[in-house]
Amino acid sequence: MTDNESVTFRINGNTLATLRKKAEDTKISLNTLVNQILSNYVEWEMTAAQAGFATVHKQALREVFDTLDSDKIREIALRTATGLEETIMLMYGKFDSDTLITLLKLRAKRSGFHVREYEENGQNKIVLQHDMGRKWSEFFQIQNQALINKAGSTVQIEVTDNSIIMAIRN
């Protein structure tokens, strides 16, 4: 199969008008927008709910985390790390640092976090700005430290109140 193929779809008129307006507003072609939508479905929507992900308002989640002490955050982070390993297996068919990072970036983007990735000194660096507070940063640090180590890579994670910087060495 080639990288790109042409196909024809019948699309509801109101839906098409909305898509055309969105493409125009974001200064991309309708084709590019539809490809982004389909890629998002294949990469996330198709399996995310089945794998246990749910949509929760950020403020609600932040307020729940703000009620937890450090011991409870650690306990939940380590317990859910095991569940995420199984989720990655379900979604990607394998668990390694590449699939973990892929899921991490997808989850962050789907949650409205700002994600920046770059390479520096032989390390893959990922910066996530989440605006969820210090306790979310702590949870994320503990959970992902455990997952990345289990995947056979080493990671250094720095946290602030609203961001996380990960330096991953394979």
C-alpha positions, 0 to 999 in steps of 0.5 A: 500500500502507498503512503497516500491514497485517494478515497471518496466519502459522503459527509453530512453537509453541516459537518462539511461546512464546520470542517471547512470553516475550521480548516480556514480558521487554522489556515490548513487545507481541508485535506490536512484537517481530515487527515489529522482527524483520521490520524487522531481516531486511529492513534487514540480514539479507537482504543483509548476508552477500551483501554480505560481512559476517560475524559475528566475536566482538568479543574476537577482532577486538580482539586482531587489531587490537591486533597491527597498527601504524598504517600497516597499520591505515591501509592496511586502512581505506582499502582496505576503504572502497572495498569498503564503498562497493560494499557500500552500492551493493549493499544500498541501490542508491546511495551517499550520506551518508544510506545510509552513515550508515544502514549505519554505525548498523545495523552498530554496533547489530548489533555490540552497540555503543551508538549515540546520534544527535543534532543540534547546531549544524546537524551530525548527531552520532553517538556510538558506544561500541564497547569495542574499543580505540584501534586499532579507533577509529583504523581506524574514523576513517580508514575513515569519514573517507574514505567520508563525504568521498567521499559529498560530506559533511564530517566531524570524528571524535574518537576515544577508546580505546573510543568515536567521536564523529562530527560530519557536515555535509551 
